[in-house]
Amino acid sequence: MLIAGGVGITPVLAMLHAALAEQEDRGIVPIQYAVNGATRPFAAELASLQAVHRNLQVHVRFSERSPADRASGEHDSEGFLDDALLASLVGVNRAEYYLCGPTPMLQHGYKLLRSCGVQEQDIHYEFFGPASALAA
C-alpha cells in the first residue's frame, strides 16, 4: 500500500515505478489523496501505469470534490483514510504501508493503521514538509 497525500505523490511515484519493475506479480495499491481533481498531480501517469500493469490498483480519493469532479468520475471515493477503505483494498491480507504527505495525514494514517492491528515494522513513512512525530 502506497498512501500519498497531495504532492506527497512525487516520491511515492518513484517508489511505485521501482515496485512495478521489481515485483511484477505482487499486488500494489497506491491511494492518492487530493483536495479535488484540479489539485491532483500525475493523474495521467498513474492512469497510464494502471493500464499497463495488471497488478496495480490505483485508488483516488478527494476530500472536497468539485462539480467538475462529479461529472468526470475520475476519483474512486471521498473523504479521508478510514478502516472501511483499507478493508476494501487490502482485506485480510498482510501488507506493508508506505505513507508520504503532510504531517496531519501521516499522524492520522499511522494511528489508524496501528488501531487496525498493522504491526509497526509494516508502516513506513516520509514527511513531505516539516518532519514531526507520528505517535505521542
C-alpha positions in Angstrom: 0.0 0.0 0.0 1.4 3.3 -1.1 -0.6 6.2 0.5 0.2 9.7 -0.8 -1.3 13.0 0.3 -1.2 15.9 -2.1 2.3 16.4 -3.6 3.5 13.5 -1.4 2.7 11.5 -4.6 6.0 12.7 -6.0 8.3 10.4 -4.0 5.6 7.7 -3.9 5.5 7.7 -7.7 9.3 6.9 -7.8 8.7 4.0 -5.3 5.8 2.8 -7.5 7.9 2.6 -10.6 10.5 0.6 -8.7 8.0 -1.8 -7.2 6.4 -2.4 -10.6 9.8 -3.1 -12.1 10.9 -5.5 -9.3 7.6 -7.2 -8.3 5.5 -7.9 -11.3 3.3 -10.4 -9.5 2.8 -8.6 -6.2 -0.4 -6.6 -5.8 0.4 -2.9 -5.4 -2.3 -0.4 -4.3 -1.5 3.3 -4.3 -4.0 5.6 -2.7 -3.7 9.1 -3.9 -5.3 11.8 -1.8 -6.0 15.3 -3.2 -8.4 18.0 -2.4 -10.0 17.7 -5.9 -9.2 16.9 -9.5 -7.7 20.4 -10.0 -5.1 19.7 -7.4 -4.2 16.1 -8.3 -0.7 15.8 -9.8 0.4 12.9 -12.0 -3.1 11.8 -12.9 -2.2 10.8 -16.5 0.9 9.0 -15.4 -1.0 6.9 -12.8 -3.7 6.1 -15.3 -1.1 5.0 -17.9 0.6 2.8 -15.4 -2.6 1.2 -14.3 -3.5 0.4 -17.9 -0.2 -1.5 -18.4 0.2 -3.3 -15.1 -2.4 -5.9 -14.1 -1.0 -6.0 -10.5 -1.7 -2.3 -10.0 -4.9 -0.9 -8.4 -4.8 2.9 -8.2 -7.4 4.4 -5.8 -8.1 8.1 -5.9 -9.8 9.8 -3.0 -10.8 13.5 -2.9 -11.5 15.4 0.3 -13.5 18.2 -1.4 -14.7 17.1 -4.8 -15.8 19.9 -7.2 -18.8 19.9 -9.5 -16.3 19.1 -12.3 -15.1 16.1 -10.4 -18.7 14.8 -10.0 -19.1 15.0 -13.8 -15.7 13.4 -14.7 -15.8 10.4 -12.4 -12.0 10.4 -12.2 -11.9 9.6 -8.5 -13.0 6.5 -6.6 -14.1 7.8 -3.3 -14.3 10.8 -1.0 -13.1 11.6 2.5 -10.0 10.7 4.5 -8.3 7.4 5.1 -10.5 5.1 7.1 -10.7 1.5 8.1 -13.5 0.8 5.6 -11.3 1.8 2.7 -8.4 -0.2 4.0 -10.6 -3.3 4.4 -12.0 -2.9 0.8 -8.5 -2.6 -0.7 -6.4 -4.9 1.5 -8.9 -7.2 3.1 -7.4 -9.7 5.5 -4.1 -9.8 3.6 -0.9 -8.7 5.3 0.5 -5.6 3.7 3.3 -3.1 4.0 2.3 0.5 4.2 4.3 3.4 2.8 2.9 6.9 3.6 4.1 10.2 2.3 2.3 13.5 2.8 1.7 16.3 5.2 2.0 15.8 9.0 -1.7 15.6 9.8 -2.3 13.0 7.2 0.6 10.9 8.4 -0.5 11.1 12.0 -4.0 10.1 11.1 -2.8 7.3 8.9 -0.3 5.9 11.4 -2.9 6.0 14.2 -5.5 4.3 12.0 -3.1 1.6 10.8 -2.0 0.8 14.4 -5.6 0.6 15.6 -6.4 -1.8 12.7 -3.6 -4.1 14.0 -0.9 -3.3 11.5 2.5 -4.0 13.0 5.0 -1.2 13.5 7.5 -2.8 11.2 5.0 -2.8 8.3 4.5 1.0 8.5 7.0 3.3 6.7 6.6 7.0 6.2 8.2 10.1 4.9 7.1 13.6 5.7 6.5 15.9 2.8 7.1 19.1 4.6 8.5 19.7 8.1 9.1 16.5 9.9 7.2 15.8 13.1 6.3 12.9 15.3 3.5 10.4 14.4 2.9 8.9 17.8 2.6 10.7 21.1 
